[in-house]
Amino acid sequence: MPTAQTTTSGTRDAQSTSYSNLDTKGDHIMPYLLGWLLGVPLIVLVILYLIFH
């Protein structure tokens, strides 16, 4: 039996397919971070506008 550490999801640490190909360098992650920071509040404001208008 392999002695790899398992997390609560049962995948091996740093070997999961969702994290192994994730590039976390600043110049590559910044457009996505900006998209989230600008997009999420905009969506929340639109939803609040539609509810309370």
PQR file with spaces between the fields and no chain letter, atoms N, CA, C, O and H, PARSE charges and radii, in Angstrom:
ATOM       1  N    MET     1       0.856   -1.188    0.000 -0.4000 1.5000
ATOM       2  CA   MET     1       0.000    0.000    0.000 -0.0000 2.0000
ATOM       3  C    MET     1       0.892    1.238    0.000  0.5500 1.7000
ATOM       4  O    MET     1       1.839    1.308    0.783 -0.5500 1.4000
ATOM       5  N    PRO     2       0.608    2.223   -0.867 -0.5600 1.5000
ATOM       6  CA   PRO     2       1.466    3.415   -0.912  0.2800 2.0000
ATOM       7  C    PRO     2       1.330    4.243    0.354  0.5500 1.7000
ATOM       8  O    PRO     2       0.288    4.242    1.008 -0.5500 1.4000
ATOM       9  N    THR     3       2.402    4.951    0.685 -0.4000 1.5000
ATOM      10  CA   THR     3       2.412    5.733    1.917 -0.0000 2.0000
ATOM      11  C    THR     3       2.198    7.214    1.643  0.5500 1.7000
ATOM      12  O    THR     3       2.624    8.052    2.437 -0.5500 1.4000
ATOM      13  H    THR     3       3.249    4.953    0.154  0.4000 1.0000
ATOM      14  N    ALA     4       1.542    7.556    0.528 -0.4000 1.5000
ATOM      15  CA   ALA     4       1.287    8.962    0.212 -0.0000 2.0000
ATOM      16  C    ALA     4       0.248    9.520    1.176  0.5500 1.7000
ATOM      17  O    ALA     4      -0.679    8.825    1.591 -0.5500 1.4000
ATOM      18  H    ALA     4       1.195    6.875   -0.117  0.4000 1.0000
ATOM      19  N    GLN     5       0.425   10.778    1.517 -0.4000 1.5000
ATOM      20  CA   GLN     5      -0.527   11.417    2.411 -0.0000 2.0000
ATOM      21  C    GLN     5      -1.835   11.647    1.663  0.5500 1.7000
ATOM      22  O    GLN     5      -1.840   11.981    0.478 -0.5500 1.4000
ATOM      23  H    GLN     5       1.178   11.343    1.179  0.4000 1.0000
ATOM      24  N    THR     6      -2.920   11.465    2.363 -0.4000 1.5000
ATOM      25  CA   THR     6      -4.220   11.700    1.755 -0.0000 2.0000
ATOM      26  C    THR     6      -4.908   12.846    2.471  0.5500 1.7000
ATOM      27  O    THR     6      -4.756   13.026    3.680 -0.5500 1.4000
ATOM      28  H    THR     6      -2.915   11.193    3.325  0.4000 1.0000
ATOM      29  N    THR     7      -5.660   13.610    1.714 -0.4000 1.5000
ATOM      30  CA   THR     7      -6.453   14.683    2.296 -0.0000 2.0000
ATOM      31  C    THR     7      -7.855   14.158    2.542  0.5500 1.7000
ATOM      32  O    THR     7      -8.112   12.966    2.370 -0.5500 1.4000
ATOM      33  H    THR     7      -5.784   13.464    0.733  0.4000 1.0000
ATOM      34  N    THR     8      -8.755   15.026    2.938 -0.4000 1.5000
ATOM      35  CA   THR     8     -10.112   14.591    3.226 -0.0000 2.0000
ATOM      36  C    THR     8     -10.831   14.134    1.969  0.5500 1.7000
ATOM      37  O    THR     8     -11.774   13.347    2.053 -0.5500 1.4000
ATOM      38  H    THR     8      -8.546   15.994    3.077  0.4000 1.0000
ATOM      39  N    SER     9     -10.405   14.611    0.803 -0.4000 1.5000
ATOM      40  CA   SER     9     -11.065   14.201   -0.429 -0.0000 2.0000
ATOM      41  C    SER     9     -10.506   12.897   -0.973  0.5500 1.7000
ATOM      42  O    SER     9     -11.055   12.350   -1.929 -0.5500 1.4000
ATOM      43  H    SER     9      -9.639   15.251    0.735  0.4000 1.0000
ATOM      44  N    GLY    10      -9.431   12.385   -0.391 -0.4000 1.5000
ATOM      45  CA   GLY    10      -8.871   11.127   -0.822 -0.0000 2.0000
ATOM      46  C    GLY    10      -7.817   11.245   -1.904  0.5500 1.7000
ATOM      47  O    GLY    10      -7.302   10.225   -2.362 -0.5500 1.4000
ATOM      48  H    GLY    10      -8.985   12.829    0.386  0.4000 1.0000
ATOM      49  N    THR    11      -7.477   12.450   -2.327 -0.4000 1.5000
ATOM      50  CA   THR    11      -6.448   12.624   -3.349 -0.0000 2.0000
ATOM      51  C    THR    11      -5.108   12.856   -2.686  0.5500 1.7000
ATOM      52  O    THR    11      -5.041   13.340   -1.556 -0.5500 1.4000
ATOM      53  H    THR    11      -7.895   13.278   -1.955  0.4000 1.0000
ATOM      54  N    ARG    12      -4.047   12.512   -3.385 -0.4000 1.5000
ATOM      55  CA   ARG    12      -2.716   12.719   -2.830 -0.0000 2.0000
ATOM      56  C    ARG    12      -2.356   14.202   -2.863  0.5500 1.7000
ATOM      57  O    ARG    12      -2.781   14.930   -3.760 -0.5500 1.4000
ATOM      58  H    ARG    12      -4.102   12.119   -4.302  0.4000 1.0000
ATOM      59  N    ASP    13      -1.577   14.643   -1.888 -0.4000 1.5000
ATOM      60  CA   ASP    13      -1.200   16.046   -1.799 -0.0000 2.0000
ATOM      61  C    ASP    13      -0.388   16.464   -3.012  0.5500 1.7000
ATOM      62  O    ASP    13       0.546   15.768   -3.411 -0.5500 1.4000
ATOM      63  H    ASP    13      -1.232   14.052   -1.159  0.4000 1.0000
ATOM      64  N    ALA    14      -0.741   17.597   -3.597 -0.4000 1.5000
ATOM      65  CA   ALA    14      -0.044   18.217   -4.723 -0.0000 2.0000
ATOM      66  C    ALA    14      -0.010   17.317   -5.951  0.5500 1.7000
ATOM      67  O    ALA    14       0.785   17.558   -6.860 -0.5500 1.4000
ATOM      68  H    ALA    14      -1.499   18.162   -3.273  0.4000 1.0000
ATOM      69  N    GLN    15      -0.837   16.303   -6.003 -0.4000 1.5000
ATOM      70  CA   GLN    15      -0.868   15.427   -7.166 -0.0000 2.0000
ATOM      71  C    GLN    15      -2.262   15.383   -7.777  0.5500 1.7000
ATOM      72  O    GLN    15      -2.501   14.640   -8.729 -0.5500 1.4000
ATOM      73  H    GLN    15      -1.482   16.107   -5.265  0.4000 1.0000
ATOM      74  N    SER    16      -3.162   16.159   -7.245 -0.4000 1.5000
ATOM      75  CA   SER    16      -4.500   16.216   -7.796 -0.0000 2.0000
ATOM      76  C    SER    16      -4.460   16.896   -9.155  0.5500 1.7000
ATOM      77  O    SER    16      -3.660   17.806   -9.374 -0.5500 1.4000
ATOM      78  H    SER    16      -2.967   16.763   -6.471  0.4000 1.0000
ATOM      79  N    THR    17      -5.319   16.460  -10.064 -0.4000 1.5000
ATOM      80  CA   THR    17      -5.291   17.019  -11.414 -0.0000 2.0000
ATOM      81  C    THR    17      -5.703   18.483  -11.427  0.5500 1.7000
ATOM      82  O    THR    17      -5.294   19.226  -12.320 -0.5500 1.4000
ATOM      83  H    THR    17      -5.969   15.721   -9.885  0.4000 1.0000
ATOM      84  N    SER    18      -6.504   18.915  -10.456 -0.4000 1.5000
ATOM      85  CA   SER    18      -6.935   20.302  -10.454 -0.0000 2.0000
ATOM      86  C    SER    18      -5.839   21.242   -9.973  0.5500 1.7000
ATOM      87  O    SER    18      -5.868   22.432  -10.286 -0.5500 1.4000
ATOM      88  H    SER    18      -6.837   18.312   -9.731  0.4000 1.0000
ATOM      89  N    TYR    19      -4.870   20.726   -9.214 -0.4000 1.5000
ATOM      90  CA   TYR    19      -3.816   21.584   -8.700 -0.0000 2.0000
ATOM      91  C    TYR    19      -2.479   21.383   -9.402  0.5500 1.7000
ATOM      92  O    TYR    19      -1.634   22.278   -9.362 -0.5500 1.4000
ATOM      93  H    TYR    19      -4.846   19.759   -8.960  0.4000 1.0000
ATOM      94  N    SER    20      -2.262   20.253  -10.035 -0.4000 1.5000
ATOM      95  CA   SER    20      -0.953   19.980  -10.614 -0.0000 2.0000
ATOM      96  C    SER    20      -0.669   20.864  -11.816  0.5500 1.7000
ATOM      97  O    SER    20       0.488   21.206  -12.063 -0.5500 1.4000
ATOM      98  H    SER    20      -2.948   19.526  -10.067  0.4000 1.0000
ATOM      99  N    ASN    21      -1.693   21.241  -12.567 -0.4000 1.5000
ATOM     100  CA   ASN    21      -1.492   22.068  -13.751 -0.0000 2.0000
ATOM     101  C    ASN    21      -1.817   23.535  -13.496  0.5500 1.7000
ATOM     102  O    ASN    21      -1.803   24.339  -14.428 -0.5500 1.4000
ATOM     103  H    ASN    21      -2.633   20.963  -12.366  0.4000 1.0000
ATOM     104  N    LEU    22      -2.104   23.891  -12.266 -0.4000 1.5000
ATOM     105  CA   LEU    22      -2.467   25.265  -11.945 -0.0000 2.0000
ATOM     106  C    LEU    22      -1.218   26.117  -11.832  0.5500 1.7000
ATOM     107  O    LEU    22      -0.350   25.855  -10.999 -0.5500 1.4000
ATOM     108  H    LEU    22      -2.115   23.238  -11.509  0.4000 1.0000
ATOM     109  N    ASP    23      -1.129   27.148  -12.680 -0.4000 1.5000
ATOM     110  CA   ASP    23       0.029   28.036  -12.675 -0.0000 2.0000
ATOM     111  C    ASP    23      -0.279   29.206  -11.752  0.5500 1.7000
ATOM     112  O    ASP    23      -1.176   30.000  -12.033 -0.5500 1.4000
ATOM     113  H    ASP    23      -1.834   27.361  -13.357  0.4000 1.0000
ATOM     114  N    THR    24       0.458   29.316  -10.657 -0.4000 1.5000
ATOM     115  CA   THR    24       0.171   30.347   -9.669 -0.0000 2.0000
ATOM     116  C    THR    24       1.191   31.471   -9.691  0.5500 1.7000
ATOM     117  O    THR    24       1.329   32.191   -8.702 -0.5500 1.4000
ATOM     118  H    THR    24       1.188   28.671  -10.429  0.4000 1.0000
ATOM     119  N    LYS    25       1.910   31.639  -10.798 -0.4000 1.5000
ATOM     120  CA   LYS    25       2.815   32.780  -10.898 -0.0000 2.0000
ATOM     121  C    LYS    25       1.990   34.064  -10.970  0.5500 1.7000
ATOM     122  O    LYS    25       0.881   34.066  -11.504 -0.5500 1.4000
ATOM     123  H    LYS    25       1.797   31.054  -11.601  0.4000 1.0000
ATOM     124  N    GLY    26       2.530   35.141  -10.435 -0.4000 1.5000
ATOM     125  CA   GLY    26       1.775   36.381  -10.334 -0.0000 2.0000
ATOM     126  C    GLY    26       1.318   36.932  -11.661  0.5500 1.7000
ATOM     127  O    GLY    26       0.194   37.420  -11.769 -0.5500 1.4000
ATOM     128  H    GLY    26       3.430   35.139  -10.001  0.4000 1.0000
ATOM     129  N    ASP    27       2.173   36.866  -12.688 -0.4000 1.5000
ATOM     130  CA   ASP    27       1.789   37.444  -13.968 -0.0000 2.0000
ATOM     131  C    ASP    27       0.748   36.602  -14.692  0.5500 1.7000
ATOM     132  O    ASP    27       0.063   37.110  -15.581 -0.5500 1.4000
ATOM     133  H    ASP    27       3.087   36.469  -12.599  0.4000 1.0000
ATOM     134  N    HIS    28       0.613   35.340  -14.338 -0.4000 1.5000
ATOM     135  CA   HIS    28      -0.386   34.497  -14.976 -0.0000 2.0000
ATOM     136  C    HIS    28      -1.703   34.484  -14.211  0.5500 1.7000
ATOM     137  O    HIS    28      -2.767   34.341  -14.814 -0.5500 1.4000
ATOM     138  H    HIS    28       1.169   34.928  -13.617  0.4000 1.0000
ATOM     139  N    ILE    29      -1.644   34.629  -12.903 -0.4000 1.5000
ATOM     140  CA   ILE    29      -2.861   34.539  -12.098 -0.0000 2.0000
ATOM     141  C    ILE    29      -3.549   35.905  -11.978  0.5500 1.7000
ATOM     142  O    ILE    29      -4.737   35.968  -11.662 -0.5500 1.4000
ATOM     143  H    ILE    29      -0.779   34.745  -12.413  0.4000 1.0000
ATOM     144  N    MET    30      -2.818   36.993  -12.226 -0.4000 1.5000
ATOM     145  CA   MET    30      -3.369   38.326  -11.991 -0.0000 2.0000
ATOM     146  C    MET    30      -4.598   38.655  -12.843  0.5500 1.7000
ATOM     147  O    MET    30      -5.546   39.226  -12.305 -0.5500 1.4000
ATOM     148  H    MET    30      -1.853   36.942  -12.483  0.4000 1.0000
ATOM     149  N    PRO    31      -4.638   38.328  -14.139 -0.5600 1.5000
ATOM     150  CA   PRO    31      -5.870   38.630  -14.887  0.2800 2.0000
ATOM     151  C    PRO    31      -7.086   37.906  -14.329  0.5500 1.7000
ATOM     152  O    PRO    31      -8.181   38.468  -14.305 -0.5500 1.4000
ATOM     153  N    TYR    32      -6.911   36.668  -13.880 -0.4000 1.5000
ATOM     154  CA   TYR    32      -8.034   35.931  -13.306 -0.0000 2.0000
ATOM     155  C    TYR    32      -8.455   36.541  -11.976  0.5500 1.7000
ATOM     156  O    TYR    32      -9.645   36.631  -11.676 -0.5500 1.4000
ATOM     157  H    TYR    32      -6.021   36.211  -13.899  0.4000 1.0000
ATOM     158  N    LEU    33      -7.471   36.960  -11.179 -0.4000 1.5000
ATOM     159  CA   LEU    33      -7.775   37.588   -9.899 -0.0000 2.0000
ATOM     160  C    LEU    33      -8.513   38.906  -10.108  0.5500 1.7000
ATOM     161  O    LEU    33      -9.481   39.201   -9.407 -0.5500 1.4000
ATOM     162  H    LEU    33      -6.504   36.886  -11.423  0.4000 1.0000
ATOM     163  N    LEU    34      -8.052   39.695  -11.077 -0.4000 1.5000
ATOM     164  CA   LEU    34      -8.739   40.949  -11.382 -0.0000 2.0000
ATOM     165  C    LEU    34     -10.147   40.683  -11.896  0.5500 1.7000
ATOM     166  O    LEU    34     -11.079   41.418  -11.570 -0.5500 1.4000
ATOM     167  H    LEU    34      -7.266   39.456  -11.647  0.4000 1.0000
ATOM     168  N    GLY    35     -10.301   39.647  -12.689 -0.4000 1.5000
ATOM     169  CA   GLY    35     -11.626   39.308  -13.188 -0.0000 2.0000
ATOM     170  C    GLY    35     -12.585   38.953  -12.068  0.5500 1.7000
ATOM     171  O    GLY    35     -13.741   39.376  -12.073 -0.5500 1.4000
ATOM     172  H    GLY    35      -9.544   39.050  -12.954  0.4000 1.0000
ATOM     173  N    TRP    36     -12.102   38.172  -11.105 -0.4000 1.5000
ATOM     174  CA   TRP    36     -12.940   37.824   -9.968 -0.0000 2.0000
ATOM     175  C    TRP    36     -13.251   39.046   -9.116  0.5500 1.7000
ATOM     176  O    TRP    36     -14.392   39.243   -8.696 -0.5500 1.4000
ATOM     177  H    TRP    36     -11.163   37.828  -11.101  0.4000 1.0000
ATOM     178  N    LEU    37     -12.231   39.867   -8.862 -0.4000 1.5000
ATOM     179  CA   LEU    37     -12.443   41.020   -7.981 -0.0000 2.0000
ATOM     180  C    LEU    37     -13.371   42.052   -8.608  0.5500 1.7000
ATOM     181  O    LEU    37     -14.096   42.745   -7.895 -0.5500 1.4000
ATOM     182  H    LEU    37     -11.305   39.707   -9.203  0.4000 1.0000
ATOM     183  N    LEU    38     -13.355   42.162   -9.928 -0.4000 1.5000
ATOM     184  CA   LEU    38     -14.238   43.118  -10.589 -0.0000 2.0000
ATOM     185  C    LEU    38     -15.587   42.503  -10.942  0.5500 1.7000
ATOM     186  O    LEU    38     -16.603   43.198  -10.933 -0.5500 1.4000
ATOM     187  H    LEU    38     -12.766   41.599  -10.508  0.4000 1.0000
ATOM     188  N    GLY    39     -15.609   41.230  -11.248 -0.4000 1.5000
ATOM     189  CA   GLY    39     -16.833   40.600  -11.716 -0.0000 2.0000
ATOM     190  C    GLY    39     -17.800   40.223  -10.616  0.5500 1.7000
ATOM     191  O    GLY    39     -19.010   40.391  -10.770 -0.5500 1.4000
ATOM     192  H    GLY    39     -14.784   40.666  -11.256  0.4000 1.0000
ATOM     193  N    VAL    40     -17.288   39.717   -9.513 -0.4000 1.5000
ATOM     194  CA   VAL    40     -18.170   39.246   -8.443 -0.0000 2.0000
ATOM     195  C    VAL    40     -18.958   40.398   -7.813  0.5500 1.7000
ATOM     196  O    VAL    40     -20.171   40.266   -7.652 -0.5500 1.4000
ATOM     197  H    VAL    40     -16.306   39.581   -9.387  0.4000 1.0000
ATOM     198  N    PRO    41     -18.327   41.523   -7.447 -0.5600 1.5000
ATOM     199  CA   PRO    41     -19.139   42.631   -6.912  0.2800 2.0000
ATOM     200  C    PRO    41     -20.135   43.170   -7.927  0.5500 1.7000
ATOM     201  O    PRO    41     -21.226   43.600   -7.551 -0.5500 1.4000
ATOM     202  N    LEU    42     -19.778   43.153   -9.212 -0.4000 1.5000
ATOM     203  CA   LEU    42     -20.703   43.619  -10.240 -0.0000 2.0000
ATOM     204  C    LEU    42     -21.930   42.723  -10.308  0.5500 1.7000
ATOM     205  O    LEU    42     -23.054   43.216  -10.410 -0.5500 1.4000
ATOM     206  H    LEU    42     -18.892   42.804   -9.518  0.4000 1.0000
ATOM     207  N    ILE    43     -21.727   41.423  -10.253 -0.4000 1.5000
ATOM     208  CA   ILE    43     -22.852   40.485  -10.286 -0.0000 2.0000
ATOM     209  C    ILE    43     -23.725   40.657   -9.049  0.5500 1.7000
ATOM     210  O    ILE    43     -24.952   40.615   -9.140 -0.5500 1.4000
ATOM     211  H    ILE    43     -20.815   41.022  -10.170  0.4000 1.0000
ATOM     212  N    VAL    44     -23.096   40.849   -7.895 -0.4000 1.5000
ATOM     213  CA   VAL    44     -23.858   41.049   -6.658 -0.0000 2.0000
ATOM     214  C    VAL    44     -24.674   42.339   -6.738  0.5500 1.7000
ATOM     215  O    VAL    44     -25.832   42.366   -6.321 -0.5500 1.4000
ATOM     216  H    VAL    44     -22.099   40.883   -7.821  0.4000 1.0000
ATOM     217  N    LEU    45     -24.080   43.400   -7.267 -0.4000 1.5000
ATOM     218  CA   LEU    45     -24.813   44.658   -7.394 -0.0000 2.0000
ATOM     219  C    LEU    45     -25.981   44.534   -8.362  0.5500 1.7000
ATOM     220  O    LEU    45     -27.047   45.097   -8.112 -0.5500 1.4000
ATOM     221  H    LEU    45     -23.139   43.378   -7.605  0.4000 1.0000
ATOM     222  N    VAL    46     -25.804   43.818   -9.449 -0.4000 1.5000
ATOM     223  CA   VAL    46     -26.898   43.625  -10.405 -0.0000 2.0000
ATOM     224  C    VAL    46     -28.029   42.833   -9.762  0.5500 1.7000
ATOM     225  O    VAL    46     -29.201   43.163   -9.944 -0.5500 1.4000
ATOM     226  H    VAL    46     -24.939   43.361   -9.653  0.4000 1.0000
ATOM     227  N    ILE    47     -27.686   41.797   -9.016 -0.4000 1.5000
ATOM     228  CA   ILE    47     -28.724   41.000   -8.347 -0.0000 2.0000
ATOM     229  C    ILE    47     -29.469   41.847   -7.317  0.5500 1.7000
ATOM     230  O    ILE    47     -30.695   41.783   -7.229 -0.5500 1.4000
ATOM     231  H    ILE    47     -26.734   41.528   -8.868  0.4000 1.0000
ATOM     232  N    LEU    48     -28.734   42.637   -6.541 -0.4000 1.5000
ATOM     233  CA   LEU    48     -29.393   43.507   -5.564 -0.0000 2.0000
ATOM     234  C    LEU    48     -30.271   44.548   -6.245  0.5500 1.7000
ATOM     235  O    LEU    48     -31.351   44.872   -5.751 -0.5500 1.4000
ATOM     236  H    LEU    48     -27.738   42.690   -6.613  0.4000 1.0000
ATOM     237  N    TYR    49     -29.812   45.071   -7.380 -0.4000 1.5000
ATOM     238  CA   TYR    49     -30.617   46.040   -8.129 -0.0000 2.0000
ATOM     239  C    TYR    49     -31.916   45.402   -8.617  0.5500 1.7000
ATOM     240  O    TYR    49     -32.985   46.007   -8.532 -0.5500 1.4000
ATOM     241  H    TYR    49     -28.935   44.807   -7.782  0.4000 1.0000
ATOM     242  N    LEU    50     -31.813   44.180   -9.127 -0.4000 1.5000
ATOM     243  CA   LEU    50     -33.010   43.515   -9.636 -0.0000 2.0000
ATOM     244  C    LEU    50     -33.986   43.171   -8.516  0.5500 1.7000
ATOM     245  O    LEU    50     -35.197   43.160   -8.731 -0.5500 1.4000
ATOM     246  H    LEU    50     -30.945   43.688   -9.197  0.4000 1.0000
ATOM     247  N    ILE    51     -33.471   42.893   -7.332 -0.4000 1.5000
ATOM     248  CA   ILE    51     -34.354   42.555   -6.215 -0.0000 2.0000
ATOM     249  C    ILE    51     -35.055   43.800   -5.676  0.5500 1.7000
ATOM     250  O    ILE    51     -36.263   43.780   -5.438 -0.5500 1.4000
ATOM     251  H    ILE    51     -32.487   42.902   -7.157  0.4000 1.0000
ATOM     252  N    PHE    52     -34.302   44.878   -5.482 -0.4000 1.5000
ATOM     253  CA   PHE    52     -34.850   46.046   -4.785 -0.0000 2.0000
ATOM     254  C    PHE    52     -35.333   47.148   -5.711  0.5500 1.7000
ATOM     255  O    PHE    52     -35.776   48.191   -5.231 -0.5500 1.4000
ATOM     256  H    PHE    52     -33.321   44.894   -5.675  0.4000 1.0000
ATOM     257  N    HIS    53     -35.264   46.956   -7.001 -0.4000 1.5000
ATOM     258  CA   HIS    53     -35.717   48.008   -7.916 -0.0000 2.0000
ATOM     259  C    HIS    53     -37.225   48.043   -7.974  0.5500 1.7000
ATOM     260  O    HIS    53     -37.796   48.863   -8.692 -0.5500 1.4000
ATOM     261  H    HIS    53     -34.904   46.109   -7.391  0.4000 1.0000
